[in-house]
Amino acid sequence: LTCLALLNFSLGFLLGVTLVPPAAAVRPGGNRLPLAILLVLTTPGVTLFLAVLVERELLEAPAGLGEAWQRFLGALGQGLLQEHLHGAHLSPLLALGAYPCWLLLWNVLFWK
């Protein structure tokens, strides 16, 4: 996160806010259901979808689920387009960095 914050502070901050609390809370054993719900809510895709909903709410133009889904897909498409056309490596960084870390938290949660 520190290296990412040097390149893109807002992305490093948002990933820190969404990934560090679940990483600190997840422990093997114990009551797994609340932690599993927390991990589902901090999935990178769910985080982006919730960010789209919050952005529309802050603009005082609330979006329905259908419109929010279309905006979510548009945000994903824009990220891939920027990576392809401009060499912005945000999408591969999220795919190769954040998502595997999130998957490892599931492994820790269901450790026997």
C-alpha positions, 0 to 999 in steps of 0.5 A, spaced: 500 500 500 505 504 501 508 503 494 501 504 491 500 510 495 506 513 492 503 512 485 496 514 486 494 516 493 487 516 493 487 508 490 492 506 496 487 510 501 481 506 498 484 500 498 487 501 505 480 503 508 477 497 505 482 491 505 486 493 512 480 492 517 478 485 514 485 483 514 485 485 521 479 482 523 479 475 520 482 469 524 482 462 523 476 459 527 471 462 532 464 465 529 465 465 521 459 468 519 460 475 520 467 475 518 464 472 511 459 477 510 465 482 512 469 479 506 463 479 501 462 486 503 469 488 502 470 484 495 473 489 490 467 488 485 462 490 491 466 496 493 466 499 486 459 498 486 457 501 493 462 507 491 458 508 484 451 508 489 455 513 494 457 517 488 450 518 485 447 519 492 452 525 493 450 528 487 443 528 489 441 523 484 440 517 487 440 511 482 436 505 482 440 498 482 439 497 474 442 504 473 448 503 478 449 496 475 450 500 468 455 505 471 459 499 475 460 496 468 462 502 465 467 504 470 470 497 469 470 498 461 473 505 462 479 502 467 480 497 461 480 502 456 485 506 459 489 501 461 489 499 453 490 506 450 494 509 455 498 504 459 494 506 465 496 499 469 490 500 475 486 494 472 492 489 472 494 492 479 488 491 482 487 484 478 494 481 480 494 485 487 488 486 491 484 480 489 489 475 491 490 478 497 482 478 498 482 471 496 487 469 501 483 472 507 478 467 505 483 461 506 485 464 513 478 464 515 476 457 513 483 455 516 483 448 520 
